[in-house]
Amino acid sequence: MSLRVVVADDQAVICDGFAALLDAQPGIEVVGRAADGAALVELVAAQVPDVAVVDVRMPVLDGIGATERIVAGWPTKVLVLTTFDLDAYVYDALRAGASGFLLKDVTGPRLVEGVRLVAEGAMLLGPEVSRRLVEDFASRRTASRPGDGELALAGSGVSPREREVLLELARGRSNAEIAAALFIGVETVKSHVAEILHKLEFRDRIQAVVFAYEKGLVPPRE
């Protein structure tokens, strides 16, 4: 079955361009476009697409508010597109529940790949956005006290091996890289990640990354 996608951007040329690009790909169907966040939420409610490609800065309701409502109401994954790698809204959009971030100057193949990865439940952070994210965590690091992370894990049922996987995940490593680092199979990694998300009641891998950094399990500069 085709992945069902909606695109939201207040700039018609960009919105139409991304929509046309994605709709031309095998296995992807663009089922709607929106020019603002409120219209996007209505569109998602009507279509319940697999992925929403969302601009951060939109009128009526911005991409952050729209993302928050979408994630709370439907299983749709949100891929956020930002204009600048230092966009002040990146962190807030992450907390709102976005599953991935790319810059608007992304190449066509990378955007298509991003939509597919997000639909599969993968975490997608472009290198520029990852740098911005780590800097944000570093600036907020003082809010976490030594032992906060271990205290948060206590009683969660997370096993020692799952903790190791969580730390590798927080360092931005893929399933294959985690498997190589811990000398286990990729399918085993996937199983551990699923257990971590379930036990800590996280929506996706990005929430696990946020948790690991905010609780001091992984130093921001690591």
C-alpha positions in Angstrom: 0.0 0.0 0.0 1.1 3.5 -0.7 2.3 5.9 2.0 -0.3 8.6 2.4 1.3 12.0 2.9 0.1 15.6 3.4 2.2 18.7 2.9 1.8 22.0 4.8 3.6 25.3 4.0 2.3 28.8 3.7 4.5 29.4 0.6 2.4 27.9 -2.3 5.4 27.4 -4.5 7.3 25.4 -1.9 4.2 23.5 -0.8 3.3 22.6 -4.4 6.9 21.7 -5.2 7.3 19.3 -2.3 3.9 17.8 -3.0 4.6 17.2 -6.6 8.0 15.7 -5.8 6.6 13.2 -3.3 3.5 12.4 -5.3 5.7 11.3 -8.3 7.5 8.7 -6.2 6.4 5.1 -6.3 4.6 4.0 -3.2 3.8 7.6 -2.0 0.5 9.4 -2.5 0.0 13.0 -1.5 -3.6 13.2 -0.3 -3.7 16.9 0.7 -2.0 20.3 1.1 -2.4 23.0 3.7 -1.3 26.6 3.9 -1.5 27.0 7.7 -1.4 24.9 10.8 -5.1 25.0 11.5 -5.9 23.8 8.0 -3.3 21.1 8.4 -4.9 19.8 11.6 -8.3 19.7 9.8 -6.7 17.9 6.9 -5.1 15.3 9.1 -8.4 14.7 10.9 -10.1 14.1 7.6 -7.4 12.0 5.9 -5.3 10.5 8.7 -2.2 10.2 6.6 0.9 8.3 7.5 3.1 11.3 7.4 2.7 15.1 7.5 5.5 17.2 6.1 5.2 20.4 8.0 6.8 23.9 7.8 7.6 25.3 11.3 6.6 28.9 10.6 3.0 29.1 9.3 0.1 31.5 10.0 -3.0 30.9 12.2 -1.4 28.0 13.9 2.4 27.4 13.6 4.0 24.0 12.9 4.7 23.4 16.6 1.1 23.8 17.7 -0.1 21.8 14.7 2.4 19.0 15.5 1.3 18.9 19.1 -2.4 18.5 18.1 -1.6 15.9 15.4 0.5 13.7 17.6 -2.1 13.9 20.4 -5.0 13.0 18.1 -3.8 10.7 15.3 -1.1 8.1 14.5 0.3 10.4 11.8 4.1 11.0 11.9 5.3 14.5 11.5 8.4 15.5 9.5 9.3 19.1 10.2 11.1 21.2 7.6 13.1 24.2 8.9 14.6 27.1 7.0 17.7 27.5 9.2 19.8 25.0 11.2 19.6 27.4 14.2 15.8 27.7 14.0 14.7 28.6 17.6 11.7 26.4 17.2 13.5 23.1 16.6 13.6 22.1 20.2 10.0 23.0 20.9 8.9 21.1 17.8 10.8 18.1 19.0 9.1 18.3 22.4 5.8 18.6 20.6 6.3 15.2 19.1 7.8 15.6 15.7 9.5 12.4 14.4 12.1 14.1 12.2 13.7 17.3 11.0 15.3 18.3 7.7 16.3 21.7 6.3 14.2 23.1 3.5 17.1 23.0 1.1 17.1 19.2 1.3 17.6 17.3 -1.9 14.7 15.6 -3.5 16.0 12.0 -2.8 16.7 12.9 0.8 13.2 14.2 1.4 11.7 11.1 -0.1 14.0 8.9 2.0 13.0 11.0 5.1 9.3 10.5 4.5 9.8 6.8 4.2 12.0 6.5 7.3 9.7 8.5 9.5 6.7 6.4 8.3 8.6 3.3 9.4 9.1 4.8 12.9 12.7 5.8 12.5 14.2 8.9 14.1 15.4 11.4 11.5 17.6 14.3 12.4 19.7 16.0 9.7 23.4 16.7 10.8 22.8 20.5 11.1 19.7 20.0 13.2 21.4 17.4 15.4 24.1 20.0 16.1 21.5 22.6 17.1 19.7 20.0 19.3 22.9 19.1 21.2 23.6 22.8 21.8 20.2 23.2 23.2 20.6 20.3 25.5 23.9 21.6 26.7 22.3 25.0 27.5 19.6 23.3 29.5 21.9 20.7 31.2 22.0 22.6 34.6 18.4 21.6 35.2 19.5 18.0 35.6 21.2 16.8 38.8 23.7 13.9 39.1 21.7 10.6 39.4 18.5 12.0 37.9 18.7 9.6 35.0 19.4 6.5 37.1 16.6 7.5 39.4 14.2 7.9 36.5 15.2 4.4 35.2 14.8 2.8 38.6 11.6 0.8 38.8 10.9 1.2 35.0 11.9 -2.4 34.3 14.6 -1.3 31.8 17.3 -4.0 31.8 21.0 -3.3 31.9 21.3 -4.3 28.2 18.3 -2.1 27.3 20.1 0.8 29.2 23.1 0.3 27.0 20.9 0.4 23.9 19.3 3.6 25.2 22.7 5.3 25.6 23.8 4.3 22.1 20.5 5.5 20.7 20.9 8.8 22.4 24.3 9.2 20.7 22.5 9.2 17.4 23.5 5.7 16.3 21.5 3.7 13.9 20.3 0.1 14.7 23.1 -1.3 12.7 25.7 0.9 14.5 24.2 -0.1 17.9 24.3 -3.7 16.9 28.0 -3.5 16.0 28.9 -1.6 19.1 27.2 -4.0 21.4 28.0 -7.2 19.4 24.3 -8.2 19.0 22.0 -8.6 16.0 20.0 -5.8 14.4 16.7 -7.5 15.1 17.8 -7.8 18.7 18.4 -4.1 18.8 15.0 -3.4 17.3 13.4 -5.6 20.0 15.3 -3.7 22.8 14.3 -0.3 21.4 10.7 -1.4 21.3 10.9 -2.6 25.0 12.6 0.7 26.0 9.8 2.8 24.4 7.1 0.6 26.0 8.6 0.5 29.5 9.3 4.2 29.6 6.0 5.0 27.9 7.7 6.9 25.1 6.0 7.7 21.8 9.2 7.3 19.6 12.9 7.2 19.6 13.3 11.0 19.7 11.6 11.0 23.1 14.2 8.5 24.3 17.0 10.8 23.1 15.4 13.8 24.8 15.1 11.7 28.1 18.7 10.5 28.0 20.1 14.1 27.5 17.8 15.9 29.9 18.3 13.3 32.6 22.1 13.4 32.2 22.5 9.8 31.1 24.6 11.1 28.1 26.7 14.2 28.3 25.6 16.8 25.7 29.0 17.0 24.1 29.5 13.3 23.9 
